[in-house]
Amino acid sequence: MNEIAIVKKEIMEKEWAEKIQCCRESGLTVSEWCRENNINLKTYYYHLRKIRKKLCEQIAVPVMTVEDTNPTVKLRIADVTAEITDSTSEQTFCCWKEELVVLKHAERCEGKCADLFSYCYCLC
């Protein structure tokens, strides 16, 4: 990807992060906010998914430890540790991962965001 395309992509991501933050701060439902701002609901959720995925990719790299032949992955952010074994369901893992992303954001943001426990995209 050339430099212009990279810059264009970054600008678009920033604009969508700002739109999502505005939606969350508006007090309206997503549907109402999208209708008022002439944004297709599917387009909103498409960009929300892209931003969430990008944030999920930025969390700390898991550290693999082996204890008694039961491999365990530990994800640590701030004071929270999630231990994942081979018996942990994919659904449970995804929920933990999302919560850790929120905690990582809260740590970086230092409490400046309006709503830390929803997906907050304040671009701190």
N, C-alpha and C positions, 0 to 999 in steps of 0.2 A: 504494500500500500504506500503510495507516495505521500509526501509531507502535507500537501494540501488536503488530501482525503482524510488523513489522520486528524488534522486540525478541525476540519469540518465535522467529523464524527464526534470529537471532544466537545465542540460547541453545541451540537445537537443534544448530546447526553446531558450537558449542563443545563440547557434550556428545559429539557424534559424533567430533570431533577427539580428545577425551580417550579415548574407547572405542578408537579406532584405535591411539592411542599405547599404551594398555594391552595391546592385542593384540600389537603389535610387541615390547613389552618382556617379554611372558609366556614367550617361548621355545616356545610352541605354534604349530602350523600355524594358519592362519586358520580352517580347518574345525573343528579341535579347540576353539579358543577360542570360536568361535560356538556350538558345541554346548554347551560348559560354561556359557555365558552366555545361553542360550536366545535367540539372535539368528539369524534366517534368513540364510543365506549370501548370498542375492541382495540382501537389505536392507543387509548390511554393504558389499558391493561397490557398491551404488547410492550410498551415502553417501560411500564412498571416492572414487568418480568425481566426485561433486559437489565435494568438498573439493579434489581435484586440479585440477579445472577452475577453481575460484575462485583457487587459488594461481597457476595458469598465467596468469590474467588480471592478476595483480599484478606480473608481471615487467616489466622496463624496456621502454619503447616503442622499437621498432627505429628506427634512423636510416638513411634512404635516401641513398645516394651514387651518383653516376653516373660510371662510368669507361669510357671508350671505347665508349659505347653499350651496355655490359653492366651493367644495374642490379645493384647489390649491396646487400644488407641486412646490417648488422652488429649483432649482439646482444652487449652487453658486460655482464658481471657479475664483479665482483672483477677478477682477472687473466686471465679467460677471455674470448675473443672468438670468436664463431661467425659466419663469413661465408657468406651464402646468396645464390646467384645464381639466375637463372631456370632453370638446369639442375639445381638441387638437388631431389631427390625429396621428396615430401610425407612419406614415412616417415622419411627422414634428418632433415628439419626437425623433426618431432615428437620424435624422440629427442634432438636438441640442445636443444630447448625444455625438455623434462623435466629434462635434466641441468642446464641453467641455473637452473631453479626450485630444484633441490636446492642448487646453489651459493649462490643468493641466500638461501635459508633458513639455510645454514651460516654465511654472513656475518652475518646478523641474529642468529643464535643464539649466535655466538661459541664454538662447540664444546661447548655444554652438553648437547646431545642425546646419547642413547645410541647412535644409529645414524644418522649424517648422510647416508650414501649410499643409504639407502632413503627412502621418503617419510616424513618425520618431521613430526609435528604437535604439537609441544610447546607451542604457544601462547606463545612467547617474546614 
